[in-house]
Amino acid sequence: MALIGRELRQLMQRGRISLIIGLAFLGGCLLIADAIGHTNASALASVVKESLTIGGWVVMWRPLEIFLYDWWPLTARRRVLRKLSRAPVRLELPRPSV
């Protein structure tokens, strides 16, 4: 069970690091997209602006996936192992045949 707890802590740590990196990247993309939008009204500038906006949000996919979905299987497995650890166990030796 300690192994699952460690896996969960590592997953959450990876999620926090990914979130920080993703937010920084998203912020940078949005700032650059906003600057492009204010300076140039060409079709190419519009495509670049939208591409930066979409790319910034795509980078946020993994942190959101970690915090919304990836931890469920680990907690479910921990719950099952806790139940198994409390289950009564009875050992029976085979009876010798005559």
Phi, psi and omega per residue, in radians:
M1 nan -0.570 3.115
A2 -1.101 -0.563 3.122
L3 -1.109 -0.716 3.131
I4 -1.186 -0.696 3.085
G5 -1.062 -0.710 3.106
R6 -1.156 -0.751 3.105
E7 -1.040 -0.736 -3.135
L8 -1.149 -0.756 3.095
R9 -1.083 -0.754 3.120
Q10 -1.121 -0.703 3.108
L11 -1.088 -0.786 3.140
M12 -1.153 -0.653 3.091
Q13 -1.131 -0.769 3.081
R14 -1.068 -0.660 3.106
G15 -1.133 -0.742 3.128
R16 -1.136 -0.756 3.121
I17 -1.120 -0.776 3.114
S18 -1.090 -0.654 3.136
L19 -1.147 -0.764 3.124
I20 -1.088 -0.830 3.124
I21 -1.094 -0.784 -3.128
G22 -1.092 -0.748 3.124
L23 -1.141 -0.695 3.104
A24 -1.110 -0.776 3.141
F25 -1.149 -0.772 3.112
L26 -1.053 -0.784 3.113
G27 -1.044 -0.773 3.110
G28 -1.087 -0.781 3.125
C29 -1.077 -0.760 -3.129
L30 -1.171 -0.663 3.091
L31 -1.116 -0.797 3.132
I32 -1.141 -0.740 3.123
A33 -1.079 -0.723 3.117
D34 -1.125 -0.725 3.121
A35 -1.118 -0.714 3.116
I36 -1.136 -0.700 -3.118
G37 -1.134 -0.571 -3.125
H38 -1.424 -0.440 -3.034
T39 -1.673 -0.475 -3.005
N40 -2.462 2.373 -3.119
A41 -1.957 0.342 -3.126
S42 -1.330 2.882 3.126
A43 -1.118 -0.694 3.126
L44 -1.109 -0.732 3.116
A45 -1.100 -0.664 3.114
S46 -1.138 -0.710 3.116
V47 -1.141 -0.771 3.127
V48 -1.108 -0.748 3.131
K49 -1.042 -0.855 -3.130
E50 -1.168 -0.632 3.113
S51 -1.118 -0.719 3.101
L52 -1.134 -0.713 3.129
T53 -1.116 -0.812 3.138
I54 -1.151 -0.765 3.132
G55 -1.057 -0.697 3.098
G56 -1.077 -0.732 3.134
W57 -1.265 -0.554 3.095
V58 -1.122 -0.631 3.111
V59 -1.089 -0.471 3.138
M60 -1.363 -0.130 -3.078
W61 -0.994 -0.893 -3.054
R62 -1.126 -0.830 3.105
P63 -1.036 -0.702 3.126
L64 -1.159 -0.664 3.099
E65 -1.089 -0.717 3.121
I66 -1.083 -0.886 -3.046
F67 -1.313 -0.390 -3.125
L68 -1.673 -0.592 -2.974
Y69 -2.246 -0.669 -2.953
D70 -1.165 -0.395 -3.098
W71 -1.435 -0.327 -3.116
W72 -1.006 -0.865 -3.121
P73 -1.071 -0.613 -3.139
L74 -1.180 -0.746 3.129
T75 -1.221 -0.595 3.087
A76 -1.142 -0.746 3.120
R77 -1.131 -0.696 3.110
R78 -1.095 -0.701 3.123
R79 -1.098 -0.754 3.128
V80 -1.122 -0.768 -3.133
L81 -1.147 -0.626 3.068
R82 -1.094 -0.759 3.115
K83 -1.106 -0.739 3.116
L84 -1.116 -0.634 -3.120
S85 -1.192 -0.380 3.139
R86 -1.724 -0.036 -3.108
A87 -1.236 2.428 3.081
P88 -1.214 2.439 -3.119
V89 -2.136 2.357 3.107
R90 -2.283 2.186 3.112
L91 -1.774 2.334 3.093
E92 -2.196 2.261 3.080
L93 -1.436 2.513 3.101
P94 -1.174 2.490 3.128
R95 -1.352 2.409 3.133
P96 -1.157 2.407 3.119
S97 -1.460 2.530 -3.086
V98 -1.623 nan nan
